[in-house]
Amino acid sequence: MNLQELNAYAIAGKVDELNLISVDGVIYVLEARMHGSAYPLRDTHGEIMHLRSVEHARDMLHAFPKLSFNVMHASVHDEMCGASTEESLKVPITFRSV
């Protein structure tokens, strides 16, 4: 899903939430959740878009309607031990900067 498609789905009220997923603590991937499925944001070449920060995501989404917005961090065990527990830390954040 590209940014224009995401905006259209958001305006139509079809996006349940947005999750900004931390990858190795240095890049983020934005995914839209709709009807229990995840749709990562892709660039104009169809590649998964990498964002630099929460503020980078907020800047990209500034014209969008307000949505449920979360930052997700991988489990500490995944990063430290390589043990996959399928758990993530999901933290709700404000959609707009203060």
C-alpha positions as CSV (number, residue, x, y, z in Angstrom):
1,M,0.0,0.0,0.0
2,N,1.4,3.4,-0.9
3,L,0.8,6.7,0.9
4,Q,-2.0,7.8,-1.4
5,E,-3.9,4.5,-0.9
6,L,-3.4,4.7,2.8
7,N,-4.8,8.2,2.9
8,A,-7.8,7.1,0.9
9,Y,-8.5,4.2,3.2
10,A,-8.0,6.4,6.3
11,I,-10.5,9.0,4.9
12,A,-13.0,6.1,4.2
13,G,-12.6,5.0,7.9
14,K,-11.2,1.6,6.9
15,V,-7.9,1.8,8.8
16,D,-8.2,0.3,12.3
17,E,-4.8,1.5,13.5
18,L,-1.3,2.5,12.3
19,N,1.8,0.8,13.8
20,L,5.2,2.2,13.6
21,I,7.5,-0.8,14.0
22,S,11.0,-0.2,15.2
23,V,13.6,-2.3,13.3
24,D,16.9,-2.7,15.1
25,G,16.2,0.7,16.9
26,V,17.4,2.7,13.9
27,I,14.7,2.5,11.3
28,Y,11.0,2.2,11.4
29,V,8.4,0.6,9.1
30,L,4.8,1.9,9.1
31,E,2.0,-0.6,8.7
32,A,-1.7,-0.1,8.5
33,R,-4.0,-2.6,10.2
34,M,-7.3,-3.2,8.5
35,H,-9.7,-6.1,9.3
36,G,-7.0,-8.0,11.2
37,S,-4.4,-7.8,8.4
38,A,-1.2,-5.8,8.2
39,Y,-0.3,-3.7,5.2
40,P,3.2,-2.1,5.2
41,L,3.6,1.3,3.6
42,R,5.5,1.0,0.3
43,D,7.4,3.6,-1.7
44,T,6.8,4.4,-5.4
45,H,9.0,1.5,-6.4
46,G,6.9,-1.0,-4.4
47,E,9.7,-1.4,-1.7
48,I,8.8,-1.2,2.0
49,M,9.4,2.4,3.0
50,H,11.9,3.0,5.9
51,L,11.3,5.9,8.2
52,R,13.9,7.6,10.3
53,S,11.8,8.4,13.4
54,V,8.4,9.0,15.0
55,E,8.5,12.6,13.9
56,H,9.3,11.5,10.3
57,A,6.1,9.4,10.3
58,R,4.1,12.2,11.8
59,D,5.4,14.6,9.2
60,M,4.3,12.2,6.4
61,L,0.9,11.7,8.0
62,H,0.2,15.4,8.8
63,A,-2.7,15.7,6.4
64,F,-4.4,12.4,7.4
65,P,-7.4,12.1,9.6
66,K,-6.6,11.3,13.2
67,L,-6.0,7.6,13.6
68,S,-5.0,5.2,16.4
69,F,-1.2,5.3,16.3
70,N,1.3,3.0,18.1
71,V,5.0,2.5,18.2
72,M,6.0,-1.2,18.4
73,H,9.4,-2.4,19.7
74,A,10.5,-6.0,19.3
75,S,10.8,-8.1,22.4
76,V,14.1,-7.6,24.3
77,H,14.6,-11.3,24.2
78,D,14.5,-11.3,20.4
79,E,17.2,-8.7,20.2
80,M,19.4,-10.0,23.0
81,C,19.1,-13.7,22.7
82,G,17.6,-14.4,19.4
83,A,14.7,-16.1,21.1
84,S,11.4,-15.5,19.3
85,T,8.6,-15.0,21.8
86,E,6.3,-13.4,19.3
87,E,5.8,-10.5,21.8
88,S,6.2,-6.9,21.1
89,L,6.0,-3.8,23.2
90,K,3.1,-1.7,21.8
91,V,3.0,1.9,23.0
92,P,0.2,4.3,22.0
93,I,1.4,7.7,20.9
94,T,-0.2,10.9,19.9
95,F,-0.9,11.2,16.2
96,R,0.1,14.9,16.1
97,S,3.2,16.5,17.6
98,V,2.5,18.8,20.6
